Amino acid sequence: MKHHLLYALACTGLMAFSQLLVAQEPSPAVAKAAQSRTPEDPKLVWTASNVVLIPKQLAPGVYAVYPDDAHAKNAEGIPVATAGGFIVGEDGVLVIESMLNRRLASQVLALVREKTRKPILYVVNTSYHGDHSYGNQFFPKGVRFIQHVNTQAYIQGHFTEDVAFMKQYFGSNQGMDELKPQRAQILLHDGANIDVDLGGKRVQIMHLGFAQTEGDLFVWLPNEKVLYTGNPIISGGPSLPWLLDGKLDPALATLKRLLGMLPKDAIVVPGHGEPTDVSAIEYPVGYLEELREQVAEAVAQGLSEQQTAQRLTESMKRYSGYKIYSWVHSLINVPKTYQEMKAAK
């Protein structure tokens, strides 16, 4: 009897282990993407050809899509590739972010097709940045693209220089030579919100003000309490806003407004990480408030831009868990903020 019991327990354990392996086995779309994965290039912020996107269901018909290494890298403050998602309603699908190139856009399309055969009706580009919008040209005909009017204007007027920027940080051999600027069919103006009814799924697309660019859009599902942020929120781990266009005060005001409208139990899908919670918004708000205070003090004391950057690199070191802190903080955020405060003074 004892041996029979041990055998039964062993079989039960093996069965549970087998079920665990099945549960963890990647989908065909993920497995196919992994086959074309290349090693990371340490000279790049992240390597596009290394990226494998995975889906995570956040609510019925609501999915996040993000790199499979995001969980580990977010916790370590290491930059990861673009995150987005898709929403499936009774009538069709809305996708958030078309990604950087053909390979990554194709991964998004494959992940959608594993969940539904319903048509893709809309794609939202949360900003003009190429890793959020270059993939538009690879989506099926008939898809309607949603952008802010300033995003559309930037793409049409600065496409060549934006591709050059993307190549500099994400690789010159990442399939960007075939890209052409695309036009959106639905354009939001400053402060505008639109509601999209996918059939049983209500999606709000909002422009709340400047957050990182002049055309940042947020995608909010009020019933499911899921928010897609794009670049204004990088990740749930140690990460900082990129003030590439400066404008600390407007960016801070927009993030505070965003934080104030969200319930505490909202799920946040950041621009470059796995799904997290509202603390991912609280962290950069605290950073921007401290940055503003310390730069203002340095300007008042007559410090130069270089002196200010040197001081704040040390005095704000508690944010250095972000692995590109010395670049984002010391070479972008501090100088941009200093220049604006100096000009205002």
Residue, then its C-alpha position, 0 to 999 in steps of 0.5 A: m500500500k505504501h509503495h502504491l501511495l508513493y507511486a501515485l504521489a510521484c505520478t501526480g507530481l510528474m503530471a503537475f510538472s508536465q502541466l507546468l511545462v505546457a503552461q510555460e511553453p511559448s506560443p507558435a508566434v513567440a517560438k517563431a520570433a525566437q528563432s530569428r533572435t540575434p545576440e544583443d549589441p552592447k553598444l546599443v540601448w537595446t537591440a531590435s533583432n534580439v527582441v521577442l515580444i510576448p502577450k499577457q492578458l490583463a482582462p478579457g480581450v485586453y492584452a499587453v505586448y512587451p519584450d520577453d526579457a522585460h521582467a528581469k531587465n526592468a527590475e535591474g534598471i536595464p532599458v528594454a524595447t517597446a511595449g504596447g498591446f491590443i484590445v479585442g472587441e466584438d467588432g474588431v481589434l485596436v492595437i497600441e504601437s506598431m513597433l520599430n520595423r517589419r520584424l517587430a510589427s509582424q510579431v504583433l500581428a502574429l500575436v493578435r492572430e493567435k487570439t482572434r481572426k477579427p479585423i484590426l480596425y485601428v492602430v494608435n501611435t502614442s508618439y512620433h518616435g519610430d519604435h512606436s510608429y514605423g511599423n505602420q506600413f506593415f499593417p493590413k490595408g484598411v487599418r485606420f491609424i490614430q495619432h495626435v496632429n503634431t505627431q503626424a506633422y513631425i513624421q511628415g517633416h522630420f522622418t529622415e532625422d528621426v530614422a537617423f536617431m533610431k539607427q544611432y541608438f537601436g542599430s543601423n542594421q535593423g531593417m529601417d532602410e525600407l521605411k517610409p513615412q505613413r499618414a494617419q487617418i484620425l488626428l487628435h488636437d490638443g486636449a482632445n479625447i475620443d472614444v472608440d467602441l470596438g463592440g463591448k469594449r470602450v477605449q478612450i484615447m486622450h491627449l492630456g498635454f505635453a508629456q515627452t513630445e508635443g503629441d503624446l497619447f494615452v489609451w485608457l479602458p475605464n471599465e477594465k482600468v487598464l492604461y497604456t502610456g507610451n514613452p512618458i512612463i518608461s517602466g515599473g522598475p528604476s527608470l527616468p523620463w527622457l526630456l529630449d524636448g525639454k519642458l519639464d514643467p509641462a511634462l510634470a503637470t501632465l503626469k500629475r494630471l494623469l496620476g490624479m485621474l487613475p484609480k489606485d488599482a489601475i494596471v499600467v502598461p508602460g512604454h518599455g516594460e511589463p505591466t505594472d501599477v500606478s507607482a510607475i507614474e509616482y516615481p517619475v513625478g517625484y524625480l521631476e519635482e526633485l530635478r526642478e527644485q535642485v536645478a532652480e537652486a543651482v541657477a539661483q546660486g549662479l552655477s554654470e550648466q556644467q557645474t549644475a550637471q556635476r552637482l546633480t549627478e551626485s546629489m540625485k544619485r538615488y535615481s542611478g538604478y537606471k543603467i543609463y542614468s549618466w546619459v539621460h539624467s546628466l547629459i539630457n535632463v539636467p542640461k535641458t532643464y538648466q537651459e530653460m530655467k536660465a532663459a526664463k530667468 
